[in-house]
Amino acid sequence: MNILKWLKEPERHFPDQSANIPKGEGFEGGVCVGEIQEKAKISQSTVSHYLNMMHKAGLLESARYGQWTYYRRNESFIRRFIRSLDTEI
């Protein structure tokens, strides 16, 4: 939950992440795994596992640039998921 909260406002919770994203490659709001790991204060393998699970569930989008993988929230999926919860549960 914390990761999803942090990624809702990445500019507030993480420094500028665009340094390793090539020019012309728009992945606004993306945050590098290492930055998420540092903020979470848990191992990178654990953070990567959590991010991978959220990605597979559709909650996150990812992009890889060189050695860095960036994640951001999949806002359209999250909105649909919340609407579904609201109507079905």
C-alpha contacts under 8 A as a table, 3 or more apart, distances in Angstrom:
res1	aa1	res2	aa2	distance
1	M	4	L	5.19
1	M	5	K	6.17
2	N	5	K	4.95
2	N	6	W	6.03
3	I	6	W	5.08
3	I	7	L	6.07
3	I	36	I	7.41
3	I	40	A	7.87
4	L	7	L	5.13
4	L	8	K	6.22
4	L	73	R	6.98
5	K	8	K	5.19
5	K	9	E	7.23
6	W	9	E	5.72
6	W	10	P	5.93
6	W	12	R	8.00
6	W	13	H	5.89
7	L	10	P	4.80
7	L	13	H	7.76
7	L	29	G	7.50
7	L	31	V	7.62
7	L	72	R	6.11
7	L	73	R	6.23
8	K	73	R	6.82
9	E	12	R	5.50
9	E	13	H	6.54
10	P	13	H	5.16
10	P	14	F	5.53
10	P	29	G	5.96
10	P	30	G	7.60
10	P	31	V	7.09
11	E	14	F	5.63
11	E	15	P	6.52
11	E	16	D	6.89
11	E	29	G	7.41
12	R	15	P	7.77
14	F	17	Q	7.50
14	F	31	V	7.43
14	F	35	E	7.07
16	D	19	A	7.23
17	Q	20	N	7.13
17	Q	21	I	7.77
17	Q	29	G	7.96
17	Q	30	G	6.87
17	Q	31	V	5.84
17	Q	32	C	6.87
18	S	21	I	5.18
19	A	22	P	7.93
20	N	65	Y	6.94
20	N	68	W	7.38
21	I	25	E	6.58
21	I	26	G	8.00
21	I	27	F	7.82
21	I	65	Y	6.06
22	P	25	E	5.63
22	P	65	Y	7.35
23	K	26	G	7.77
27	F	30	G	5.73
27	F	63	A	7.47
29	G	72	R	5.86
30	G	62	S	7.73
30	G	70	Y	5.15
30	G	71	Y	4.93
30	G	72	R	4.66
31	V	35	E	6.83
31	V	36	I	7.08
31	V	70	Y	4.88
31	V	71	Y	5.32
31	V	72	R	6.45
32	C	35	E	5.43
32	C	36	I	6.61
32	C	68	W	6.44
32	C	69	T	5.68
32	C	70	Y	4.31
32	C	71	Y	6.53
33	V	36	I	5.15
33	V	37	Q	6.10
33	V	44	Q	7.63
33	V	47	V	7.52
33	V	48	S	7.05
33	V	68	W	7.48
33	V	69	T	6.13
33	V	70	Y	6.11
33	V	71	Y	7.19
34	G	37	Q	4.99
34	G	38	E	6.11
34	G	44	Q	6.98
35	E	38	E	5.10
35	E	39	K	6.29
36	I	39	K	5.24
36	I	40	A	6.05
36	I	47	V	7.45
37	Q	40	A	5.09
37	Q	41	K	5.97
37	Q	42	I	6.06
37	Q	43	S	6.58
37	Q	44	Q	5.51
37	Q	47	V	5.84
38	E	41	K	5.23
38	E	42	I	7.31
40	A	47	V	7.89
42	I	46	T	6.72
42	I	47	V	6.86
43	S	46	T	5.30
43	S	47	V	6.37
44	Q	47	V	5.04
44	Q	48	S	5.91
45	S	48	S	5.03
45	S	49	H	6.09
46	T	49	H	5.03
46	T	50	Y	6.31
47	V	50	Y	5.10
47	V	51	L	6.08
48	S	51	L	5.05
48	S	52	N	5.95
49	H	52	N	5.11
49	H	53	M	6.23
50	Y	53	M	5.19
50	Y	54	M	6.26
51	L	54	M	5.13
51	L	55	H	5.98
51	L	60	L	7.60
51	L	71	Y	7.84
52	N	55	H	4.96
52	N	56	K	6.10
53	M	56	K	5.15
53	M	57	A	6.18
54	M	57	A	5.00
54	M	58	G	6.30
54	M	59	L	5.27
54	M	60	L	5.84
55	H	58	G	5.12
55	H	59	L	5.67
55	H	60	L	4.55
55	H	61	E	6.11
55	H	62	S	7.43
56	K	59	L	7.64
56	K	60	L	7.93
57	A	60	L	7.81
58	G	61	E	7.35
58	G	74	N	6.92
58	G	77	F	6.53
59	L	73	R	6.05
59	L	74	N	5.31
59	L	75	E	7.67
59	L	77	F	6.40
59	L	78	I	6.07
60	L	71	Y	6.42
60	L	72	R	5.55
60	L	73	R	4.45
60	L	74	N	4.80
61	E	71	Y	5.66
61	E	72	R	5.44
61	E	73	R	6.08
61	E	74	N	5.62
62	S	69	T	6.84
62	S	70	Y	5.50
62	S	71	Y	4.46
62	S	72	R	6.51
63	A	69	T	5.73
63	A	70	Y	5.32
63	A	71	Y	6.66
64	R	67	Q	7.18
64	R	68	W	5.72
64	R	69	T	4.29
64	R	70	Y	6.20
65	Y	68	W	5.33
65	Y	69	T	6.30
65	Y	70	Y	7.91
66	G	69	T	8.00
73	R	78	I	7.93
74	N	77	F	5.55
74	N	78	I	6.24
75	E	78	I	5.02
75	E	79	R	6.13
76	S	79	R	5.24
76	S	80	R	6.31
77	F	80	R	5.11
77	F	81	F	6.01
78	I	81	F	5.00
78	I	82	I	6.14
79	R	82	I	5.21
79	R	83	R	6.23
80	R	83	R	5.11
80	R	84	S	6.08
81	F	84	S	5.03
81	F	85	L	6.22
82	I	85	L	5.08
82	I	86	D	6.13
83	R	86	D	5.02
83	R	87	T	6.22
84	S	87	T	5.29
84	S	88	E	5.84
84	S	89	I	8.00
85	L	88	E	5.33
85	L	89	I	5.44
86	D	89	I	5.96
